[in-house]
């Protein structure tokens, strides 16, 4: 009688895949706990947080130990090579308009939590947040255990905003040689549909794979389907991947499931890898209910026009997509229906024609009303304010044009007076911990969207104290215009 050698092969495979880590016996590591933990939902976009509160630490925000096996090890901080990543950036402090020593005297752990928790819903604050996250500033004072923590928090904040391109540039600047950095780069590649690039890096860098599922996926991506299948059987036999993910990978590797009518159950917490495998097996998932970073996947040209429009609007709302790109996508095709996103695409086509012809009397107010109804009048301002003349004959169209130009901060636009509740004396800027002061001020300014103008005024005063007068002016103007720009209640 022949001997079944599959258990032996699985054990041998498992031993080959699992280098010894400190000699201690550990429990299997779930892929969902390791891979793709950098993309999460935008729970922070509210004013519930108050200055002085310490936001709860977010799982995965703190660098963890390099995983040399599929087993859970003690949580600790990984020292990142290639210099101090906390000073890594993609633009100079001068270009970002920030002092190079902004983080001086700050606690890296406190900064990291605040970076992840500080809301930025006004367009002026979104722009400031992106500059803050990408600027090449001197690192905060800290010990070796906190080195790189602020860098990873900055990258994660960009991912949460859906700003994949900026996050990738930041990560590339630090180098992909560390698992915590590579894991995020792998996520980005999956969401952009460029997993071949990520797999090439992973296959050429031993010990960097974020999970066994990722390793199996990349074996298949590079054409080694047999090795991928053997690896899946071994990992499944050793309990290194959960049952749901094993089923998902089985469907991915075995073309016998291509024509099956069975629908795979989506994970409760979707990862970019699971999302991409669902697409590969012919069961793509909608992105509207997923974190905004997933919307980047729908921007690909092989997506339907409606999906591209909805994704572009979501990303533009967070500041991750330039207004010019949103405008371009609106004009790609004629609307296929009416209502919702189709209505906005239709009024944009009419407005584009009116901008060319010069008669804005009907098109501009109609477009403003439609976008304002959807809570997107600020996006309309970003798209067309620069093309609007200041001397429109029609009174209503001229009023709308003045509003949009003022919101966008264009020169010579009529500016409203700030509300009396916002008046606050400019404080003495702190000698140290200015980073914390800036992030607290941004949270204060965000409170204006909930009606707390006094708190917003204190935040604007602090921005002025920190030398960010231009940002303070833009925030003050946008807050004063909120009653006109926001959707009617």
C-alpha positions in Angstrom: 0.0 0.0 0.0 1.4 3.4 -1.0 2.2 5.9 1.7 0.5 9.3 1.7 3.5 11.7 1.7 1.4 14.9 1.6 1.7 15.5 5.3 5.4 15.0 5.1 5.6 17.4 2.2 3.5 20.0 4.1 5.7 19.7 7.1 8.9 20.0 5.1 7.5 23.0 3.3 6.5 24.6 6.6 9.9 24.1 8.0 11.5 25.6 4.9 9.2 28.6 5.1 9.6 29.1 8.8 13.1 30.3 9.9 13.7 29.8 13.7 12.9 33.0 15.6 14.6 33.1 18.9 13.8 29.4 19.6 10.5 30.2 21.3 7.4 28.3 20.2 4.8 30.8 19.0 1.2 30.8 17.7 0.4 31.1 14.0 0.1 34.7 12.7 -3.1 35.5 10.8 -2.4 37.2 7.5 -5.2 39.7 8.2 -3.3 40.8 11.3 -0.1 41.4 9.4 -0.7 42.1 5.8 -2.5 45.3 4.8 -3.0 46.7 8.2 -2.1 50.1 6.9 -5.4 50.8 5.1 -8.2 51.6 7.4 -11.5 53.6 7.4 -11.7 57.4 8.0 -13.0 57.2 11.5 -11.1 60.3 12.5 -13.0 62.7 10.3 -15.0 64.3 13.0 -14.4 66.8 15.8 -15.0 64.4 18.6 -11.3 64.7 19.6 -10.5 67.7 21.8 -7.1 69.4 22.5 -5.3 67.6 25.3 -7.0 64.3 24.6 -4.7 61.5 23.8 -6.2 59.6 20.8 -6.2 55.8 21.3 -3.3 54.1 19.8 -4.1 52.6 16.4 -3.1 48.9 15.9 -0.3 48.7 13.3 0.7 52.4 13.6 3.7 51.5 15.7 6.6 49.7 14.1 6.7 46.1 15.0 9.3 43.4 15.0 10.3 41.9 11.7 8.4 38.7 11.2 10.8 35.9 10.5 8.1 33.3 10.8 4.4 32.9 10.5 4.1 33.0 14.3 3.1 35.9 16.5 6.1 37.3 18.4 6.3 39.9 21.2 5.4 43.4 20.0 8.4 45.6 19.9 9.9 48.4 17.8 11.9 47.7 14.7 14.9 49.9 14.0 14.8 51.1 10.5 18.0 51.4 8.5 19.2 53.9 5.9 19.3 56.8 8.3 16.5 58.1 10.4 13.3 57.7 8.4 11.5 60.3 10.6 13.4 63.0 8.6 12.5 61.5 5.3 10.3 63.6 3.1 9.5 64.4 -0.5 9.6 68.1 -0.4 11.9 70.6 1.4 10.7 72.5 4.5 10.9 75.8 2.5 8.6 74.4 -0.3 6.2 73.0 2.3 6.2 76.4 4.1 7.1 74.8 7.5 10.0 75.3 9.9 12.6 72.6 9.7 12.6 72.2 13.5 8.8 71.9 13.8 9.1 68.5 15.6 11.8 69.8 18.0 11.2 68.9 21.7 8.2 66.7 20.8 7.5 63.1 21.9 7.4 60.9 18.7 4.7 58.7 20.2 2.4 61.6 21.0 3.1 63.1 17.5 2.3 59.8 15.8 -1.0 59.4 17.6 -2.0 63.0 16.8 -1.0 62.7 13.1 -3.4 59.7 12.8 -6.2 61.4 14.8 -6.2 65.0 13.7 -9.2 65.7 11.3 -8.7 67.7 8.2 -12.0 68.4 6.3 -11.6 71.9 5.1 -9.7 72.1 1.9 -7.2 74.5 3.4 -6.5 72.1 6.2 -6.2 69.1 3.8 -3.6 71.0 1.9 -1.7 71.8 5.1 -1.9 68.2 6.3 -0.4 66.9 3.1 2.5 69.3 3.3 3.0 68.3 7.0 3.1 64.6 6.1 5.5 64.9 3.2 7.9 67.6 4.4 11.5 66.7 5.1 11.7 68.0 8.7 14.2 67.3 11.4 13.2 64.3 13.4 11.7 64.7 17.0 13.9 63.8 19.9 13.4 60.2 21.0 15.2 57.0 21.9 16.1 54.2 19.5 12.8 52.4 20.2 10.7 55.2 18.8 12.8 55.8 15.7 10.8 55.6 12.6 7.4 55.6 14.4 6.5 59.1 13.2 7.5 58.2 9.6 5.1 55.2 9.6 2.3 57.3 11.0 2.8 59.8 8.3 2.6 57.2 5.6 -0.5 55.6 7.2 -2.2 58.9 7.3 -1.6 59.4 3.6 -3.0 55.9 3.0 -6.0 56.7 5.0 -6.6 59.8 3.0 -6.3 57.7 -0.2 -3.2 59.6 -1.3 -1.5 56.5 -2.6 0.9 58.3 -4.9 2.2 60.6 -2.2 2.4 57.7 0.3 4.4 55.6 -2.2 6.8 58.5 -2.9 7.4 58.9 0.8 8.0 55.2 1.3 10.3 54.9 -1.7 12.3 57.8 -0.3 13.0 55.8 2.8 13.7 52.6 0.9 11.7 49.3 0.7 14.2 47.2 2.6 12.2 46.9 5.9 9.1 44.8 6.3 7.0 47.6 7.8 7.8 49.9 4.9 7.5 47.1 2.3 4.1 46.0 3.7 2.7 49.4 2.9 4.3 49.5 -0.6 2.8 46.1 -1.2 -0.7 47.4 -0.3 -0.3 50.4 -2.6 0.8 48.2 -5.5 -2.2 45.9 -5.0 -4.6 48.8 -4.9 -3.1 50.3 -8.1 -3.2 47.0 -9.9 0.6 46.9 -10.1 1.3 43.8 -8.0 3.9 42.6 -10.4 6.3 45.3 -9.2 5.7 44.5 -5.6 6.1 40.8 -6.1 9.3 41.3 -8.0 10.7 43.2 -5.0 9.5 40.6 -2.5 10.8 37.7 -4.5 14.2 39.3 -4.7 14.4 40.2 -1.0 14.4 37.2 1.3 12.5 37.6 4.6 10.4 40.6 3.5 7.1 38.9 2.6 4.4 40.3 4.8 2.5 37.0 5.0 2.3 33.5 3.7 -0.7 34.5 1.6 1.3 37.3 0.0 4.1 34.8 -0.7 1.7 32.3 -2.3 0.1 35.1 -4.3 3.4 36.3 -5.7 4.6 32.8 -6.6 1.5 32.6 -8.8 2.0 36.1 -10.2 5.5 35.2 -11.3 4.3 32.1 -13.0 5.3 29.4 -10.5 1.8 28.0 -10.0 3.1 24.6 -8.9 5.2 26.1 -6.1 2.2 28.3 -5.1 -0.1 25.3 -4.9 2.4 23.3 -2.8 3.0 26.3 -0.5 -0.7 26.7 0.0 -1.2 23.1 0.9 1.8 23.3 3.4 0.6 26.6 4.9 -2.9 25.2 5.3 -1.7 22.0 6.9 0.3 23.9 9.4 -2.5 26.3 10.2 -0.5 29.3 8.9 -3.5 30.8 7.1 -7.1 30.8 8.1 -9.8 28.7 6.4 -11.5 31.7 4.6 -8.2 32.8 3.0 -7.3 29.2 2.1 -10.5 29.0 0.2 -9.9 32.3 -1.5 -6.4 31.3 -2.6 -7.6 27.9 -3.7 -10.1 29.6 -6.1 -7.2 31.8 -7.3 -4.8 29.0 -8.0 -7.2 26.4 -9.4 -8.9 27.3 -12.7 -11.5 24.6 -12.1 -13.3 27.2 -10.1 -13.5 29.8 -12.9 -17.0 28.8 -14.0 -18.4 28.0 -10.5 -21.5 29.8 -9.4 -20.4 29.8 -5.8 -19.8 33.3 -4.5 -16.9 33.8 -2.1 -17.8 35.5 1.2 -15.9 38.8 1.5 -13.8 39.2 4.6 -15.2 41.3 7.4 -12.1 43.4 7.3 -11.0 43.6 3.6 -7.3 43.7 2.8 -5.9 44.9 -0.5 -4.7 41.3 -1.1 -8.1 39.8 -0.6 -9.6 42.5 -2.7 -7.3 41.9 -5.6 -7.8 38.1 -5.4 -11.6 38.6 -5.5 -11.1 40.5 -8.7 -8.7 37.9 -10.2 -11.2 35.1 -9.7 -14.0 37.0 -11.4 -15.8 38.3 -8.3 -14.8 41.9 -8.0 -16.1 43.8 -5.0 -17.5 47.4 -5.0 -15.4 49.9 -3.2 -18.0 52.4 -1.9 -18.2 50.6 1.4 -14.5 50.1 1.8 -11.9 52.7 3.0 -11.3 55.5 0.5 -7.8 54.1 -0.5 -9.6 51.3 -2.3 -11.3 53.8 -4.5 -7.9 54.3 -6.3 -8.5 50.8 -7.8 -11.6 52.1 -9.6 -9.7 54.9 -11.3 -8.0 52.5 -13.6 -9.2 52.9 -17.2 -10.6 49.3 -17.3 -13.2 50.4 -14.7 -16.7 51.6 -15.8 -17.3 55.3 -16.1 -19.7 55.4 -13.2 -17.2 53.6 -10.9 -14.5 56.1 -12.1 -16.7 59.0 -11.3 -17.7 57.8 -7.9 -14.1 57.0 -7.0 -12.8 60.3 -8.2 -15.4 62.2 -6.1 -14.5 60.2 -3.0 -10.8 60.8 -3.4 -11.3 64.5 -4.2 -13.3 64.9 -1.0 -10.2 63.9 1.0 -7.9 66.0 -1.0 -6.2 62.9 -2.5 -7.2 63.7 -6.1 -6.4 67.1 -7.7 -9.4 69.1 -8.7 -8.1 69.2 -12.3 -8.1 65.4 -12.5 -11.7 65.2 -11.2 -12.7 67.8 -13.8 -11.0 65.8 -16.5 -12.8 62.6 -15.5 -16.2 64.3 -15.5 -15.6 65.2 -19.2 -14.5 61.7 -20.4 -17.9 60.5 -21.5 -21.5 61.6 -21.8 -23.6 60.7 -18.8 -25.4 57.4 -19.3 -28.4 58.3 -17.0 -29.7 61.0 -14.7 -29.5 61.5 -10.9 -26.6 61.3 -8.5 -23.2 61.3 -10.0 -24.6 61.4 -13.5 -26.3 64.7 -12.7 -23.1 66.3 -11.6 -21.3 65.0 -14.7 -24.1 66.5 -16.9 -24.0 69.9 -15.3 -20.2 69.9 -15.6 -20.5 69.3 -19.3 -22.9 72.1 -19.7 -20.7 74.4 -17.6 -17.6 73.5 -19.7 -19.5 74.6 -22.8 -20.6 77.8 -21.1 -17.1 78.6 -20.0 -16.0 78.3 -23.6 -18.9 80.3 -24.9 -18.9 82.9 -22.2 -22.5 82.8 -21.1 -22.6 81.6 -17.5 -26.0 83.0 -16.5 -27.7 79.6 -16.3 -25.0 77.0 -16.3 -23.0 78.3 -13.3 -25.8 78.7 -10.8 -27.2 75.3 -11.9 -23.9 73.6 -11.4 -23.4 75.3 -8.0 -26.8 74.2 -6.8 -26.2 70.6 -7.9 -22.8 70.3 -6.3 -23.9 72.1 -3.2 -26.8 69.7 -2.8 -24.3 66.9 -2.8 -22.0 68.7 -0.3 -19.4 69.2 -3.0 -19.5 72.9 -3.8 -16.0 73.2 -2.5 -14.9 70.7 -5.2 -16.6 72.8 -7.8 -14.6 75.8 -6.6 -11.4 73.8 -7.0 -12.3 72.8 -10.5 -13.5 76.0 -12.1 -12.8 79.0 -9.8 -9.6 79.9 -11.7 -11.6 80.1 -15.0 -14.4 82.3 -13.8 -14.3 86.0 -14.8 -14.9 88.7 -12.1 -17.3 90.8 -14.3 -20.2 88.4 -15.1 -23.2 90.5 -16.1 -25.9 88.2 -14.5 -26.2 89.0 -10.8 -26.8 85.4 -9.6 -24.0 84.0 -11.7 -21.7 86.7 -10.5 -22.6 86.0 -6.9 -21.7 82.3 -7.3 -18.5 83.2 -9.1 -17.4 85.5 -6.3 -18.2 82.8 -3.7 -16.2 80.1 -5.6 -13.2 82.4 -6.2 -13.1 83.5 -2.6 -13.2 79.9 -1.4 -10.3 79.0 -3.7 -8.3 81.9 -2.3 -7.8 83.7 -5.6 -6.5 87.2 -5.7 -9.0 90.1 -5.8 -11.9 87.8 -4.8 -14.2 89.6 -2.4 -13.6 88.2 1.1 -16.2 88.0 3.8 -15.7 89.3 7.4 -15.1 86.6 10.0 -17.8 85.9 12.5 -17.3 87.9 15.8 -17.1 84.6 17.7 -13.9 83.8 15.9 -11.9 86.7 17.3 -9.1 85.5 19.5 -5.8 87.1 20.5 -2.7 85.6 18.8 -0.9 83.6 21.6 2.8 83.5 22.2 4.1 80.6 20.1 5.5 77.7 22.2 9.2 77.4 22.3 9.0 73.6 21.9 6.4 71.1 21.0 5.2 73.3 18.1 4.2 70.2 16.2 1.7 69.3 18.9 0.5 72.9 18.9 0.0 72.9 15.1 -1.9 69.6 15.1 -4.1 70.8 18.0 -4.8 74.0 16.1 -5.9 72.0 13.1 -8.3 70.0 15.2 -9.6 73.3 16.6 -10.2 74.7 13.1 -12.1 71.6 12.1 -14.6 72.2 14.9 -16.0 75.0 12.8 -17.8 72.4 10.7 -19.7 71.4 13.9 -20.5 75.1 14.6 -17.8 75.7 17.3 -16.5 79.0 15.9 -14.9 80.2 19.1 -12.7 77.1 19.2 -11.9 77.5 15.5 -10.9 81.1 16.1 -8.3 79.9 18.7 -7.0 77.4 16.2 -6.5 80.1 13.6 -4.8 82.4 16.1 -2.3 79.6 16.9 -1.6 79.1 13.2 -0.7 82.8 13.0 1.5 82.5 16.1 3.3 79.6 14.4 4.0 81.7 11.3 1.4 80.1 9.1 -0.4 83.2 8.2 -1.4 82.2 4.7 -3.0 79.0 6.0 -4.7 80.9 8.7 -6.2 83.4 6.2 -7.5 80.6 3.9 -9.0 78.7 6.8 -10.7 81.9 8.2 -12.1 82.7 4.7 -13.4 79.2 4.2 -15.0 79.1 7.6 -16.7 82.4 7.0 -18.1 81.0 3.7 -19.3 77.7 5.1 -23.0 78.8 5.5 -23.1 79.5 1.8 -21.0 76.6 0.6 -22.4 73.8 2.7 -25.4 71.8 1.7 -28.7 73.2 3.0 -30.0 71.3 6.0 
